[in-house]
Amino acid sequence: MKYKINGFLYYDAIDGTLKLDEQATSDTQLSITANALLYFLIQHPGVLTRDEVMKKVWDDNGLVSSNSNLNQYLSLLRKSFRSYGIDNVIVTIPRGRLEINSELAIEVIDGNPLHPLFQQASDKDVLPSEPPVVTDTKVQELPPQTEQQERRWMIASATVFIAALALLWTAIVTERSLHIVILTEVESGLCELFSPELMINNAMGEKYKTNFKAVRDKLGLSCAKDERFIFYYGDKLQSNGLGRTYIARCAENENNPYAYCDNYFYYSWK
């Protein structure tokens, strides 16, 4: 579609050009997005919201819309028209709305109804016509299978069956290789405390409880009803430091005694 603006500036919405003479070479070449924005505003005179503009120019054409993108192309269009002595080609209305300047004299000088960019979006909204009537209802019969085809089907079926057996065996072996951790309860007063160590003698137990209390105090964790703790550190109670330390505070649950755990880790903690 072609327009004459203010009686002297020719705008071709098909190729996005601005020129002073309809037959002359283009003076200004707009980008695809700037051209689509200008064409949409001309086609929709009056006040428009920014969301309406971004949806029709960006979103409906598979582009990413944003206020910064809109502001950038508004600035480009205003700068392009300003070079022809036309100020405020696009007017900003209070509350962020936009309008093509109503004082511009815009004349349509050809009869093409839509810009190609918006023609594609319009075509998507057209309801499909009724499907053609099929007059030939003859069903094509498939040729019978040959012995070679039957043999290939049998080989393929056997391959699938063997693969399924292999997956089943892998699952069984993996399940058997799981290591179940057994926890040992440690008497620690108010706290219900467990250790992954299988054997803890009296001396180890006292050291274990002392270090557990030190870590718990450091973290600000208090003992409460229906809570239990799991405590572990890597030096196995043999050195002065606690090494790699792990503590979990878990809420008891009738289906899982260690559900809803808060976990804490220290490395080389002393």
Summary of the structure (lengths in Angstrom):
residues: 270
radius of gyration: 38.6
end to end distance: 78.9
largest distance: 102.8
contacts: 649
relative contact order: 0.08
helix: 37%
strand: 21%
